């Protein structure tokens, strides 16, 4: 058995607002066995010990919506309007990606996420088998869904099911089913996806109502809202649904989706950058809808940093509702931890530092000028931190980042490989 002790540590448990001012976390294999105030007094033979002095422990962040290999497209085709950007830049580039490029882009994104405190992510991209390899290489949790889009949907559903078969016993990888959106999938596709999800108990990861254009296209085709179309296709029935964006939803949509196991993933930076609009998150939360947080892909953000995203998430709601009390720092932190764990069906295993939970823990180094004085610890993390304070990261009981250094992955080599992939794709254009 592997034993890990983190001592001299302040712990934000995310169980209500319970904070342990100074204590320890004792981990056996991949589970948290004890979280307590004071000093660990048991034996210490064969223990790995981390001194948490000056640090704050927090559950690792769960990025609930991204397209991880799109790190390769970071900064590519900037400044174009959405449709020209997609047609002239993004889609031709993506059509030329090889399996090796996807691996290189995924690993680059994964190390960026680990270094900024993310320990799990929900992904939608082609070649999730390859992305799974990068997850295993880095020891990060991946909730992976291969996109189902357009006319090839039957083959894509088969691909999802073979991925499900391959990874159903995996510790770190879980397969989701990922219909791209109600405007890129036919009604028949959405119906079939709902059925398959029910039969195999696969959570659904989808984009809904990202832009006004989408709402108009759906209105013209069905005379309904995007949320109604998905409902009428039976997508929500007995299924767990994780819906990215949800920028445009009306009061009836809100009342409708709250009756289902439905999580909205708020992507504030992507929505601002693409001028999509502001999702009415405060209103959804007031109505009891579960809301989580995502970065979206690096081509529309342009980073995968959840601390950065939390700040935008909170500020944008305050501005949008003209209310300085809207979406507090603590509630924002919940979007990235507790609510996200609920979204992926792991609320009894992830999102809190709690005895019996999986050991996905980050240590934030508070010995930084911009985090002092530590008057309000939640607001310092959400508004003052920037991700560069993540000193140590533990995923599934394994230390993957220690004293700011990745233990198992060569950072420089990963950066070099990704940059070379980018150059090769450009040469193929
Ligand atoms: Zn997306």
Boltz pocket constraint, residues with backbone or C-beta under 6 A from the ligand:
constraints:
  - pocket:
      binder: B
      contacts: [[A, 65], [A, 66], [A, 67], [A, 207], [A, 244], [A, 296], [A, 297]]
      max_distance: 6.0
